[in-house]
Amino acid sequence: MMSSSHLPKLSDQDFRFLQQLMLEESGIRMAEQKRTLMAGRLMGRLRALELRDYSQYLRLLTRPESREERRTVIDLLTTNETYFFREPQHFTVLGDWVAAQRRPLHMWSAASSSGEEAFSMAMTVAENARTQDWSIFASDISRRVLERARSATYSIDQAGQFPPGWLKRYCLRGVEESEGLLRINQPLRHRVTFAEVNLMRPLPQEIGPFDVIFLRNVLIYFASEQKRAIAVRLLERLRPGGLFFIGHAESLHGFDLPLRTVRPSVFERL
């Protein structure tokens, strides 16, 4: 068992093992500068399992019966930074596009993390859609963040990101023991479905087709070949004329995809 006076270090060998595990399970390449983050996030598992060092923990991960523990590693090491209406220009584009449609609309938040992106999409569609037949499918590789997303409960501090009037229109404010929190209201929650999806694996047949796909701030974690493979996989589920969004810091340059640039980081499926 580990003592508070002796904290274990993540050796080069153990770090390489974790890098390979992340690459095989999620396709994500963990750079050397992520070593401290990896060690810190896994420290809690060592304490919970009363293990003395990372080597002992990694031996546990190699056992066939440790599949769920390997899933826990993926959950802990996947970066999940997000907030409501991140890159707000995208939601302006989405709202204008939705307002021009006169048909059922089905959309996918493909790396939804804890749900802020999916619910930002939902509010935008609710404000602008000319049809009541619309839905949003939201997915992530991390079970931990999907549980939070399904709860639809967030800090009230995030309300500062909302357009005027939308907090009152689409959220409930917490009272008493829930003071300081907001929860997405039931009508909007019913529009969004969350599921675990690994974008590096073949997609389930039942996913899609979609009219809009958000794949934002996730491609930066993959090598070029993997980025293209993920984009191709998702575009097979996007209808011609549909919109494809990536993060402003990302690029699809040189991938020869069936896309037309609408504006930076926003594309139309050909």
C-alpha positions, 0 to 999 in steps of 0.5 A: 500500500502507498504511503503519503510520504512516498508517491510513486513515479511513472517510469519510462517503461510504464509510460510507454505501456500507457501510450500504447494502451491509449493508442490501441483502445482509442487511437489517441497519441499521448505525447511526452508532455502528458506524462505528469497528467497521466500519472496524476489522473491514475494516482487515484486508482492506485490508492483505491486499489491499494497498490504501491506503484504504477508497475503493479497497476499496469500488471493488473491491466494486462489480465483478461478479466481487467477489461473494465479497468482498462475502460476506466483508464481511457475515461480518466486519460481522455481530455474533456475540456468543453463549455456551452457555446464554445466557438460561438460563430459555429452556432450562428452558422448552425442557426442560420442554416437550420432556419432555412430548412423545411424538413426533418433534421437529425444532427450528431455531436460526435465528441460531445464530452459532458454534453455542453456542445450537444445542448448548445446545438439543441438550444440553437435548433429549438430557436431556429427550426421551422420543423418540430421533427428534429433530434440530436445524437451525442456520443463520446468514448468516455463513459464517465463524461456521458454519465454527466451529460445524461444528468444535464446538470452544470454549474450556474457559472456557465450561464454567462456563455448563453445568449440573452434569455436562453437560460430562462427558456431552456434551463432550470435553476437549482434551489436549496441543496442544488443552488449554484447549479442549472439543469437543462429542461425536460423538453430539450433533454428529450431531444438529445440521446447520448451513447458511447461511440469509439470513432476509431472503430467501425460505426454501428449501423444504426447511427445516421444518416445526419444533416449536421455533424459536429466533430470539433476539437478532437482531430487534434489528438490523432495522427494525420492518417487517423484524422482522415480515416475518422473524417471519412467514416463520419462523412459516410453518415452525413447527407449531401448538402449537410454541414460538417463542423471542426474546431477552428484550430483543426484542418482537413487540408490535403485529405481529398474529402467530398466537402466544400468549404462554407467558411473556415472550419465549416464545410458542406457535404458534396 
